[in-house]
């Protein structure tokens, strides 16, 4: 996926206690946000536009 060339991947600090069932998010790229399964780094990647990713994360965040 050309949009993710040069991306670095990070795992959420909140996913460290779930036995390795984590997702990783690509950073270091500007036009897209990539998400992949940490157990299958060469597998499929979901790609979001930055506004779609922000909306997705906002929906998941606990309401205060």
LOLUM-19186 format. One record per residue: x, y, z of N, C-alpha, C in turn. Coordinates in steps of 0.1 Angstrom, whole numbers, m for minus. Each point is the difference from the previous one (the first is absolute). Layout:
BEGIN
[[X, Y, Z], [X, Y, Z], [X, Y, Z]],
...
END
This chain:
BEGIN
[[8, m12, 0], [m8, 12, 0], [9, 12, 0]],
[[0, 8, m11], [9, 11, m2], [m1, 11, 11]],
[[m13, 2, 4], [m3, 11, 10], [8, m3, 13]],
[[3, m12, 3], [6, m4, 13], [15, m2, m1]],
[[6, 2, m12], [14, m1, m1], [7, 9, 10]],
[[9, m6, 8], [7, 8, 10], [m7, 1, 13]],
[[m12, m6, 1], [m7, 1, 13], [7, m7, 11]],
[[m2, 5, 12], [4, m8, 12], [m13, m4, 7]],
[[1, m10, 7], [m12, m6, 6], [1, 1, 15]],
[[m11, 3, 7], [0, 0, 14], [m13, m8, 5]],
[[2, m6, 12], [m11, m7, 7], [m5, 9, 11]],
[[m12, 1, 3], [m6, 8, 11], [6, m6, 13]],
[[3, 10, 9], [4, m4, 13], [m11, m7, 8]],
[[m12, 2, m4], [m12, m6, 6], [m2, m15, m4]],
[[7, m4, m10], [m2, m14, m5], [11, m10, 5]],
[[8, 5, 9], [11, m9, 5], [m4, m12, 9]],
[[m12, 1, 6], [m4, m10, 9], [m9, m11, m6]],
[[m3, 0, m13], [m10, m8, m5], [6, m13, m8]],
[[12, m3, 4], [6, m13, m6], [4, 1, m15]],
[[3, 12, m4], [5, 2, m14], [m10, 2, m10]],
[[m13, 1, 3], [m11, 2, m10], [m1, 15, m1]],
[[9, 6, m8], [1, 15, m1], [m1, 4, m15]],
[[m3, 13, m1], [1, 6, m13], [11, 10, 1]],
[[6, 2, m12], [11, 10, m1], [m5, 11, m9]],
[[5, 12, 3], [m4, 12, m9], [13, 6, m6]],
[[m1, 3, m13], [12, 5, m7], [1, 15, 3]],
[[12, 4, 2], [3, 15, 1], [12, 3, m8]],
[[2, 13, m2], [11, 4, m9], [m4, 2, m14]],
[[m13, m2, m3], [m5, 3, m13], [m11, 11, 2]],
[[m3, 7, m10], [m9, 12, 2], [m14, m1, m6]],
[[m2, m8, m11], [m12, 1, m7], [m10, m11, 4]],
[[5, m10, 7], [m9, m11, 4], [4, m5, 14]],
[[m9, m8, 6], [3, m7, 13], [m2, m15, m3]],
[[10, m7, 2], [m1, m15, m2], [m1, m7, 13]],
[[m8, m11, 0], [m3, m8, 12], [2, m14, m4]],
[[8, m8, 8], [2, m14, m3], [0, m9, 13]],
[[m1, m12, m2], [0, m10, 11], [15, m2, 4]],
[[3, 2, 12], [14, m2, 4], [5, m14, m1]],
[[m9, m10, 0], [4, m14, m1], [3, m4, m15]],
[[m5, 9, m9], [2, m3, m15], [5, 13, m7]],
[[12, 4, 3], [4, 13, m6], [1, 1, m15]],
[[1, m12, m6], [0, 0, m15], [m13, m2, m6]],
[[m11, m1, 9], [m13, m2, m5], [m7, 12, m4]],
[[m13, 0, m1], [m8, 12, m5], [1, 12, 9]],
[[m1, 11, m6], [0, 13, 7], [m13, 8, m3]],
[[m6, 5, 11], [m11, 9, m3], [6, 14, m1]],
[[m5, 8, m10], [5, 13, m2], [m12, 10, 1]],
[[3, 10, 9], [m10, 11, 2], [6, 13, m4]],
[[m9, 9, m4], [5, 14, m2], [1, 5, 14]],
[[9, 11, 2], [1, 5, 14], [m13, 5, 6]],
[[m9, 6, m7], [m13, 4, 6], [m9, m12, 4]],
[[0, m11, m9], [m7, m12, 4], [6, m6, 12]],
[[13, 0, 1], [7, m6, 12], [m4, 7, 13]],
[[0, 14, m1], [m3, 8, 12], [m15, m3, 4]],
[[m9, m1, m10], [m14, m3, 3], [m1, m14, 7]],
[[7, m10, m5], [0, m13, 5], [5, 0, 14]],
[[11, 6, 3], [6, 0, 13], [m9, 8, 10]],
[[m6, 11, m5], [m9, 8, 9], [m12, m9, 4]],
[[m5, m8, m9], [m11, m8, 3], [3, m11, 10]],
[[13, m5, 0], [4, m10, 10], [4, 6, 14]],
[[3, 12, 0], [5, 6, 13], [m12, 1, 10]],
[[3, m3, 12], [m10, 1, 10], [m5, 15, 2]],
[[m13, 1, 1], [m6, 13, 2], [2, 4, 15]],
[[3, 13, 2], [2, 5, 14], [m11, 9, 4]],
END
